Amino acid sequence: MAKKVEQQLIFCPREQRNTLFYRNAKSRNWIMHIILVLFTGGLWLIAMLFMKSGGSGVWTCSQCGKEMIEDKKAGNWF
């Protein structure tokens, strides 16, 4: 999987202001997944549903280095 870096402005409790946070993210090779779905008769589609999508890892402040984790269900940051 290809790697990329996501960036977002998030309020940093240490800096007491919005700063640029970053995290490593994975990018899927969609063509490969479509070919696998076709060759496996749709079985690969079930595997794709269980695969983690989107970003992975924690957000890191570019100013102070504080790491924060997003609780996607509650919309909170820790």
C-alpha distances in whole Angstrom, upper triangle without the diagonal:
4,6,10,13,15,19,22,26,27,30,30,33,34,34,36,34,31,28,25,22,19,16,12,10,6,6,6,7,10,12,11,11,15,16,15,17,20,20,20,23,21,20,17,17,19,16,14,17,16,13,12,12,12,12,12,15,18,20,22,25,25,29,29,26,27,24,24,23,23,24,23,26,29,27,28,27,28
4,7,10,13,16,20,23,25,28,29,32,32,32,34,32,29,26,22,20,17,14,10,9,6,5,7,8,11,13,13,14,17,18,18,20,22,23,23,26,24,23,20,20,22,19,17,19,19,15,14,13,12,12,13,15,18,19,20,23,22,26,27,24,25,23,23,22,23,25,23,27,29,27,28,27,27
4,7,10,13,17,20,22,25,25,28,28,28,30,28,25,23,19,17,13,10,7,6,5,6,9,11,14,17,16,17,20,21,21,23,25,26,26,29,27,26,22,22,24,21,18,20,20,16,14,13,11,10,10,12,15,15,16,19,19,22,24,21,22,19,20,19,20,22,22,25,27,25,26,24,24
4,7,10,13,17,19,22,22,26,26,26,28,25,22,20,16,14,10,9,6,5,6,7,11,13,15,18,18,19,21,23,23,25,27,28,29,31,28,28,24,24,25,23,20,22,21,18,16,13,11,9,11,12,14,13,15,17,16,20,21,19,20,18,19,18,19,21,20,24,26,23,24,22,23
4,7,10,14,15,19,19,22,23,22,24,22,19,16,12,10,7,6,5,6,8,10,14,16,19,21,22,22,25,27,27,28,31,32,32,34,31,31,27,26,27,25,22,23,23,19,17,15,11,9,10,11,12,10,11,13,12,16,18,16,17,15,16,16,16,19,19,23,24,21,21,19,20
4,7,11,12,16,17,20,21,20,22,19,16,14,10,8,6,5,6,6,10,11,14,17,19,22,23,23,25,27,27,28,31,32,32,34,31,31,27,26,27,25,22,22,22,19,16,14,10,8,10,11,11,9,11,12,12,16,18,15,16,14,14,14,14,17,16,20,21,18,18,17,18
4,7,9,13,14,18,18,17,18,16,12,10,7,6,4,7,9,10,13,15,18,21,22,26,27,26,28,31,31,32,34,36,36,37,34,34,31,29,30,28,25,25,25,22,19,17,13,11,13,12,12,9,9,10,10,13,15,14,14,13,13,14,14,17,17,21,21,17,18,15,17
4,6,10,12,15,17,15,16,13,10,8,6,5,6,9,12,13,16,17,20,23,24,28,29,28,30,33,33,33,36,38,38,39,36,36,32,31,31,30,27,26,26,24,20,18,14,12,14,14,12,9,10,10,10,13,15,14,14,13,12,13,12,16,15,19,18,15,15,13,16
4,7,9,13,14,13,13,10,6,5,5,6,9,12,15,16,20,21,24,27,28,32,33,32,34,37,37,37,40,42,41,42,39,39,36,34,35,33,30,29,29,27,23,21,17,15,17,16,14,10,11,9,10,12,14,14,14,14,12,14,13,16,16,20,19,15,15,13,15
4,6,9,12,11,10,8,5,6,6,6,10,12,16,17,21,22,25,29,30,33,34,33,35,38,38,38,41,43,42,43,40,39,36,34,34,33,30,29,29,27,23,21,18,16,17,15,13,9,10,8,11,12,13,13,11,11,10,11,11,14,15,18,16,13,11,9,12
4,6,9,8,7,5,4,6,9,9,13,15,19,20,24,26,29,32,33,37,38,36,39,42,41,41,44,46,45,46,43,42,39,38,37,36,33,32,31,30,26,24,21,19,20,18,15,11,11,9,12,12,12,13,11,12,10,13,12,15,16,19,17,14,12,10,11
4,6,5,6,6,6,6,9,9,12,15,18,21,24,27,30,33,35,38,39,37,40,43,42,42,46,47,46,47,44,43,40,39,38,37,34,33,32,30,27,25,22,19,19,17,14,11,10,7,10,9,9,10,8,9,9,12,13,16,18,20,18,16,13,10,11
4,6,5,7,9,10,13,12,16,18,21,23,27,30,33,36,38,41,41,40,43,46,45,45,48,50,49,50,46,45,43,41,40,39,36,35,34,32,29,28,25,22,22,19,15,13,12,10,13,12,10,12,9,11,10,13,14,16,19,21,19,16,13,10,10
4,6,8,10,10,13,13,16,18,22,24,28,31,34,37,39,42,43,42,44,47,46,46,50,51,50,52,48,47,44,43,42,40,38,37,36,34,30,30,27,24,23,20,16,14,12,10,12,10,7,10,8,11,11,15,17,19,22,24,22,20,17,13,13
4,5,8,8,11,12,16,18,22,24,28,31,34,37,39,42,43,42,44,47,47,47,50,52,51,52,49,48,45,44,44,42,39,38,37,35,31,30,27,24,24,21,18,15,13,9,11,8,7,10,10,13,13,17,18,21,23,26,23,21,18,15,15
4,7,9,13,14,17,20,24,26,30,32,35,39,40,43,44,43,45,48,48,48,51,53,52,53,49,49,46,44,44,42,40,39,38,36,32,31,28,25,25,23,19,16,15,12,14,11,11,14,12,15,14,17,18,20,22,25,22,19,17,14,15
4,6,10,12,16,19,22,24,28,30,33,36,38,41,42,41,43,46,46,46,49,51,50,51,48,47,44,43,43,41,38,37,37,35,31,29,26,23,24,22,19,15,14,11,12,11,12,14,13,15,14,17,18,20,22,24,22,19,17,15,16
4,7,9,13,16,20,21,25,27,30,33,34,37,38,38,40,42,42,42,45,47,47,48,44,44,41,39,40,38,35,34,34,32,28,26,23,20,21,20,17,13,13,10,11,10,12,14,13,14,13,16,16,19,19,22,20,17,15,13,15
4,6,10,13,17,19,23,24,28,31,32,36,37,36,38,41,41,41,44,46,45,47,43,43,40,38,39,37,34,34,33,31,27,25,21,19,20,18,15,11,10,7,7,7,9,11,11,12,12,15,16,19,20,23,22,18,17,14,16
4,7,10,14,16,19,21,25,27,29,32,33,33,35,37,38,38,41,43,42,44,41,40,37,36,36,34,31,31,31,28,24,22,19,16,17,16,13,10,8,6,6,8,10,11,11,12,12,15,15,19,19,23,22,18,17,15,16
4,7,11,13,17,19,22,25,27,30,31,30,33,35,35,36,39,40,40,41,38,37,34,33,33,31,28,28,27,25,21,19,16,13,14,12,10,6,5,4,6,8,10,9,9,9,9,11,12,16,16,20,20,16,15,12,14
4,7,9,13,15,19,22,24,27,27,27,30,32,32,33,36,37,37,38,35,35,31,30,31,28,26,26,25,22,19,17,14,10,11,10,8,5,5,7,7,11,12,10,11,10,10,12,12,16,17,20,21,18,17,14,15
4,6,10,13,16,19,22,25,25,24,27,29,29,30,33,34,33,35,32,31,28,27,28,25,23,23,22,19,15,14,11,8,7,6,6,5,6,9,10,14,14,12,12,10,10,10,12,15,15,19,20,17,17,14,15
4,7,10,13,16,19,22,22,21,24,26,26,27,30,31,31,33,30,29,25,25,25,23,20,21,20,17,14,13,10,7,6,6,8,8,10,13,13,17,17,14,15,13,13,13,14,17,17,21,22,20,20,17,18
4,7,10,13,15,19,18,18,21,23,22,23,27,28,27,29,26,26,22,22,22,20,17,18,17,14,11,9,7,4,5,7,10,10,13,16,16,20,21,18,18,15,15,14,14,17,16,19,21,19,20,18,19
4,7,10,12,15,15,14,17,19,19,20,23,24,24,26,23,23,19,19,19,17,14,16,15,12,10,8,7,6,7,10,13,14,16,19,20,24,24,21,22,19,18,17,17,19,18,21,23,21,22,21,22
4,7,9,12,12,12,15,17,17,18,21,22,22,24,21,21,18,17,19,16,13,15,16,12,11,9,8,9,10,13,16,17,19,22,22,26,27,24,25,22,21,20,19,21,19,22,25,23,24,23,25
4,6,9,9,8,11,13,13,14,17,18,18,20,18,18,14,14,16,13,10,13,14,10,10,8,9,11,13,16,19,20,23,25,26,30,31,28,28,25,24,22,21,23,21,23,26,25,26,26,27
4,6,6,7,9,10,11,13,15,16,17,19,17,17,14,14,17,14,12,15,16,13,14,12,13,15,16,19,23,24,26,29,29,32,34,31,31,28,28,26,25,27,24,27,30,28,30,30,31
4,5,5,6,9,10,11,12,14,15,17,15,16,12,12,15,14,11,13,15,13,14,12,13,16,18,21,24,25,28,30,31,35,36,33,33,30,29,27,26,27,24,26,30,28,30,30,32
4,5,5,6,9,10,11,12,14,16,14,16,13,13,16,15,13,16,18,16,17,16,17,20,21,25,28,29,31,34,34,38,39,36,37,34,33,31,30,31,28,30,33,32,34,34,36
4,6,5,6,9,10,11,12,14,13,14,11,12,15,13,12,15,17,14,16,15,17,20,21,24,27,29,31,34,34,38,39,36,36,33,33,30,30,31,28,30,34,32,35,34,36
4,5,5,6,9,10,10,12,10,11,8,8,11,10,8,11,13,12,14,13,16,18,19,23,26,28,30,33,34,38,39,36,36,32,31,29,28,28,26,27,31,30,32,32,34
4,5,5,6,9,10,11,9,11,9,9,12,12,10,13,16,14,17,16,18,21,22,26,29,30,33,36,37,40,41,39,39,35,34,32,30,31,28,29,33,32,34,35,36
4,5,5,6,9,10,10,12,9,11,14,14,12,16,18,17,19,18,21,23,25,28,32,33,36,38,39,43,44,41,41,38,37,34,33,34,31,32,36,35,38,38,39
4,5,5,6,8,8,9,6,8,11,10,10,14,15,14,17,17,20,23,23,27,30,32,35,38,39,42,43,40,40,36,36,33,32,32,30,31,35,34,36,36,38
4,6,5,6,5,6,5,6,9,10,9,12,14,14,17,17,20,23,24,28,31,33,36,39,40,43,44,41,41,37,36,33,32,31,29,30,33,33,36,36,37
4,6,5,6,9,8,9,12,13,13,15,18,18,21,20,23,26,28,31,34,36,39,42,43,46,47,44,44,41,39,37,35,35,32,33,37,36,39,40,41
4,6,8,9,9,11,13,14,14,17,19,19,22,22,25,28,28,32,35,37,40,43,44,47,48,45,45,41,40,38,37,37,34,35,39,39,41,41,42
4,6,5,6,9,11,11,12,15,16,17,20,21,24,27,27,31,34,36,39,42,43,47,48,44,44,40,39,36,35,35,32,33,37,37,39,40,41
4,6,8,9,11,12,13,15,17,18,22,22,25,28,29,33,36,38,41,44,45,49,49,46,46,42,41,38,36,35,33,33,37,37,40,41,42
4,5,5,7,10,10,12,14,15,18,19,22,25,26,30,33,35,38,41,42,46,46,43,43,39,37,34,33,32,29,30,33,34,36,37,38
4,5,6,7,9,11,12,13,17,18,22,25,25,28,31,34,37,40,42,45,45,42,41,38,36,33,32,31,28,29,32,33,35,36,37
4,5,5,6,9,10,11,14,15,19,21,22,25,28,31,34,37,38,42,42,39,38,35,33,30,29,29,26,27,31,31,33,34,35
4,5,5,6,9,10,13,13,17,20,21,25,28,29,33,36,37,41,41,38,37,34,32,29,27,27,24,25,28,28,31,32,33
4,5,5,7,9,12,14,17,20,21,24,27,29,33,36,38,41,41,38,37,33,31,28,26,25,23,23,27,27,30,31,32
4,5,5,6,10,12,16,18,18,21,25,27,30,34,35,39,39,35,34,31,29,26,25,24,22,23,26,27,29,29,30
4,5,5,8,9,13,15,16,20,23,25,28,31,33,36,36,33,32,29,27,24,23,22,20,21,25,25,27,27,29
4,6,8,9,13,16,16,20,22,24,28,31,33,36,36,33,32,28,26,23,21,20,18,18,22,22,25,26,27
4,6,9,13,15,15,18,21,23,26,30,32,35,35,32,30,27,25,21,20,19,17,17,21,22,24,24,25
4,6,10,12,12,15,18,21,24,27,29,32,32,29,28,24,23,20,19,18,17,18,21,21,23,23,24
4,7,9,8,12,15,17,20,24,25,29,29,26,24,21,19,16,15,15,13,15,18,18,20,20,21
4,7,8,12,15,16,19,22,24,27,28,25,24,21,19,16,15,15,13,15,18,17,19,19,21
4,7,10,12,13,16,19,21,24,25,22,21,18,16,14,13,14,12,15,17,16,17,17,19
4,7,9,10,13,16,17,21,21,18,18,15,13,11,11,13,12,15,17,15,16,15,16
4,7,9,12,15,17,21,20,17,17,13,12,10,11,13,12,15,17,16,16,15,15
4,7,9,13,15,18,17,14,13,10,10,8,10,12,13,16,18,16,16,13,13
4,6,10,13,15,14,11,10,6,6,5,8,11,12,16,16,14,13,10,10
4,7,9,12,12,9,8,6,5,6,8,12,13,17,17,14,13,10,10
4,6,9,8,6,6,4,6,9,11,15,17,20,20,17,15,12,12
4,5,6,5,5,6,8,11,13,17,19,22,21,18,16,13,13
4,6,6,8,10,12,15,17,20,22,25,24,21,20,16,17
4,6,8,11,13,17,18,22,24,27,26,23,21,17,17
4,6,9,12,15,18,21,23,27,25,23,20,16,16
4,6,10,13,16,19,21,25,24,21,19,15,14
4,7,10,13,16,19,22,21,19,16,12,11
4,7,10,13,16,19,18,16,14,10,9
4,7,10,12,15,14,13,10,6,5
4,7,9,12,12,10,8,6,5
4,6,9,9,7,6,5,6
4,6,6,5,5,6,8
4,6,5,7,9,11
4,6,8,11,13
4,5,9,11
4,7,10
4,7
4
